[in-house]
């Protein structure tokens, strides 16, 4: 049973990374970027860097942009957290 759960987690993580890579060009255009850190307990940990790290729109970008996009494709994700 553990292998099935692990396989599902790996598939979800792969999909999350694909979504992040699709979103990346939009952040890079504004001088920022994001790094995937880990996917654990249905929480995605990322790090916003460059201009995104100190942007006044950081919370909006994180929740309304990145988190929404990921949850649409991977419904098991509870939250996306920015690691500073």
MODELLER restraints for C-alpha pairs under 7 A, 6 or more apart:
rsr = mdl.restraints
at = mdl.atoms
rsr.add(forms.Gaussian(group=physical.xy_distance, feature=features.Distance(at['CA:12:A'], at['CA:74:A']), mean=6.62, stdev=0.5))
rsr.add(forms.Gaussian(group=physical.xy_distance, feature=features.Distance(at['CA:13:A'], at['CA:39:A']), mean=6.34, stdev=0.5))
rsr.add(forms.Gaussian(group=physical.xy_distance, feature=features.Distance(at['CA:16:A'], at['CA:70:A']), mean=6.27, stdev=0.5))
rsr.add(forms.Gaussian(group=physical.xy_distance, feature=features.Distance(at['CA:17:A'], at['CA:36:A']), mean=6.93, stdev=0.5))
rsr.add(forms.Gaussian(group=physical.xy_distance, feature=features.Distance(at['CA:19:A'], at['CA:70:A']), mean=6.49, stdev=0.5))
rsr.add(forms.Gaussian(group=physical.xy_distance, feature=features.Distance(at['CA:24:A'], at['CA:33:A']), mean=6.10, stdev=0.5))
rsr.add(forms.Gaussian(group=physical.xy_distance, feature=features.Distance(at['CA:24:A'], at['CA:34:A']), mean=6.68, stdev=0.5))
rsr.add(forms.Gaussian(group=physical.xy_distance, feature=features.Distance(at['CA:27:A'], at['CA:33:A']), mean=5.29, stdev=0.5))
rsr.add(forms.Gaussian(group=physical.xy_distance, feature=features.Distance(at['CA:31:A'], at['CA:50:A']), mean=6.16, stdev=0.5))
rsr.add(forms.Gaussian(group=physical.xy_distance, feature=features.Distance(at['CA:31:A'], at['CA:51:A']), mean=5.18, stdev=0.5))
rsr.add(forms.Gaussian(group=physical.xy_distance, feature=features.Distance(at['CA:32:A'], at['CA:49:A']), mean=5.70, stdev=0.5))
rsr.add(forms.Gaussian(group=physical.xy_distance, feature=features.Distance(at['CA:32:A'], at['CA:50:A']), mean=4.31, stdev=0.5))
rsr.add(forms.Gaussian(group=physical.xy_distance, feature=features.Distance(at['CA:32:A'], at['CA:51:A']), mean=4.46, stdev=0.5))
rsr.add(forms.Gaussian(group=physical.xy_distance, feature=features.Distance(at['CA:32:A'], at['CA:52:A']), mean=4.75, stdev=0.5))
rsr.add(forms.Gaussian(group=physical.xy_distance, feature=features.Distance(at['CA:33:A'], at['CA:48:A']), mean=5.93, stdev=0.5))
rsr.add(forms.Gaussian(group=physical.xy_distance, feature=features.Distance(at['CA:33:A'], at['CA:49:A']), mean=5.26, stdev=0.5))
rsr.add(forms.Gaussian(group=physical.xy_distance, feature=features.Distance(at['CA:33:A'], at['CA:50:A']), mean=6.12, stdev=0.5))
rsr.add(forms.Gaussian(group=physical.xy_distance, feature=features.Distance(at['CA:33:A'], at['CA:52:A']), mean=6.66, stdev=0.5))
rsr.add(forms.Gaussian(group=physical.xy_distance, feature=features.Distance(at['CA:34:A'], at['CA:46:A']), mean=6.64, stdev=0.5))
rsr.add(forms.Gaussian(group=physical.xy_distance, feature=features.Distance(at['CA:34:A'], at['CA:47:A']), mean=5.45, stdev=0.5))
rsr.add(forms.Gaussian(group=physical.xy_distance, feature=features.Distance(at['CA:34:A'], at['CA:48:A']), mean=4.37, stdev=0.5))
rsr.add(forms.Gaussian(group=physical.xy_distance, feature=features.Distance(at['CA:34:A'], at['CA:49:A']), mean=5.73, stdev=0.5))
rsr.add(forms.Gaussian(group=physical.xy_distance, feature=features.Distance(at['CA:35:A'], at['CA:46:A']), mean=5.47, stdev=0.5))
rsr.add(forms.Gaussian(group=physical.xy_distance, feature=features.Distance(at['CA:35:A'], at['CA:47:A']), mean=5.09, stdev=0.5))
rsr.add(forms.Gaussian(group=physical.xy_distance, feature=features.Distance(at['CA:35:A'], at['CA:48:A']), mean=6.51, stdev=0.5))
rsr.add(forms.Gaussian(group=physical.xy_distance, feature=features.Distance(at['CA:36:A'], at['CA:45:A']), mean=6.51, stdev=0.5))
rsr.add(forms.Gaussian(group=physical.xy_distance, feature=features.Distance(at['CA:36:A'], at['CA:46:A']), mean=4.61, stdev=0.5))
rsr.add(forms.Gaussian(group=physical.xy_distance, feature=features.Distance(at['CA:36:A'], at['CA:47:A']), mean=6.64, stdev=0.5))
rsr.add(forms.Gaussian(group=physical.xy_distance, feature=features.Distance(at['CA:37:A'], at['CA:45:A']), mean=5.26, stdev=0.5))
rsr.add(forms.Gaussian(group=physical.xy_distance, feature=features.Distance(at['CA:37:A'], at['CA:46:A']), mean=5.00, stdev=0.5))
rsr.add(forms.Gaussian(group=physical.xy_distance, feature=features.Distance(at['CA:37:A'], at['CA:47:A']), mean=6.83, stdev=0.5))
rsr.add(forms.Gaussian(group=physical.xy_distance, feature=features.Distance(at['CA:38:A'], at['CA:44:A']), mean=6.10, stdev=0.5))
rsr.add(forms.Gaussian(group=physical.xy_distance, feature=features.Distance(at['CA:38:A'], at['CA:45:A']), mean=5.22, stdev=0.5))
rsr.add(forms.Gaussian(group=physical.xy_distance, feature=features.Distance(at['CA:39:A'], at['CA:45:A']), mean=6.15, stdev=0.5))
rsr.add(forms.Gaussian(group=physical.xy_distance, feature=features.Distance(at['CA:42:A'], at['CA:76:A']), mean=6.30, stdev=0.5))
rsr.add(forms.Gaussian(group=physical.xy_distance, feature=features.Distance(at['CA:42:A'], at['CA:77:A']), mean=4.77, stdev=0.5))
rsr.add(forms.Gaussian(group=physical.xy_distance, feature=features.Distance(at['CA:42:A'], at['CA:78:A']), mean=5.62, stdev=0.5))
rsr.add(forms.Gaussian(group=physical.xy_distance, feature=features.Distance(at['CA:43:A'], at['CA:77:A']), mean=5.84, stdev=0.5))
rsr.add(forms.Gaussian(group=physical.xy_distance, feature=features.Distance(at['CA:43:A'], at['CA:78:A']), mean=5.68, stdev=0.5))
rsr.add(forms.Gaussian(group=physical.xy_distance, feature=features.Distance(at['CA:43:A'], at['CA:79:A']), mean=5.10, stdev=0.5))
rsr.add(forms.Gaussian(group=physical.xy_distance, feature=features.Distance(at['CA:43:A'], at['CA:80:A']), mean=5.84, stdev=0.5))
rsr.add(forms.Gaussian(group=physical.xy_distance, feature=features.Distance(at['CA:44:A'], at['CA:79:A']), mean=6.37, stdev=0.5))
rsr.add(forms.Gaussian(group=physical.xy_distance, feature=features.Distance(at['CA:44:A'], at['CA:80:A']), mean=4.67, stdev=0.5))
rsr.add(forms.Gaussian(group=physical.xy_distance, feature=features.Distance(at['CA:44:A'], at['CA:81:A']), mean=6.17, stdev=0.5))
rsr.add(forms.Gaussian(group=physical.xy_distance, feature=features.Distance(at['CA:45:A'], at['CA:80:A']), mean=5.95, stdev=0.5))
rsr.add(forms.Gaussian(group=physical.xy_distance, feature=features.Distance(at['CA:45:A'], at['CA:81:A']), mean=4.97, stdev=0.5))
rsr.add(forms.Gaussian(group=physical.xy_distance, feature=features.Distance(at['CA:45:A'], at['CA:82:A']), mean=6.02, stdev=0.5))
rsr.add(forms.Gaussian(group=physical.xy_distance, feature=features.Distance(at['CA:45:A'], at['CA:83:A']), mean=6.45, stdev=0.5))
rsr.add(forms.Gaussian(group=physical.xy_distance, feature=features.Distance(at['CA:46:A'], at['CA:81:A']), mean=6.20, stdev=0.5))
rsr.add(forms.Gaussian(group=physical.xy_distance, feature=features.Distance(at['CA:46:A'], at['CA:82:A']), mean=5.08, stdev=0.5))
rsr.add(forms.Gaussian(group=physical.xy_distance, feature=features.Distance(at['CA:46:A'], at['CA:83:A']), mean=5.95, stdev=0.5))
rsr.add(forms.Gaussian(group=physical.xy_distance, feature=features.Distance(at['CA:47:A'], at['CA:82:A']), mean=5.16, stdev=0.5))
rsr.add(forms.Gaussian(group=physical.xy_distance, feature=features.Distance(at['CA:47:A'], at['CA:83:A']), mean=5.06, stdev=0.5))
rsr.add(forms.Gaussian(group=physical.xy_distance, feature=features.Distance(at['CA:47:A'], at['CA:84:A']), mean=6.40, stdev=0.5))
rsr.add(forms.Gaussian(group=physical.xy_distance, feature=features.Distance(at['CA:48:A'], at['CA:82:A']), mean=6.55, stdev=0.5))
rsr.add(forms.Gaussian(group=physical.xy_distance, feature=features.Distance(at['CA:52:A'], at['CA:58:A']), mean=6.29, stdev=0.5))
rsr.add(forms.Gaussian(group=physical.xy_distance, feature=features.Distance(at['CA:67:A'], at['CA:79:A']), mean=6.67, stdev=0.5))
rsr.add(forms.Gaussian(group=physical.xy_distance, feature=features.Distance(at['CA:67:A'], at['CA:80:A']), mean=5.42, stdev=0.5))
rsr.add(forms.Gaussian(group=physical.xy_distance, feature=features.Distance(at['CA:71:A'], at['CA:77:A']), mean=5.79, stdev=0.5))
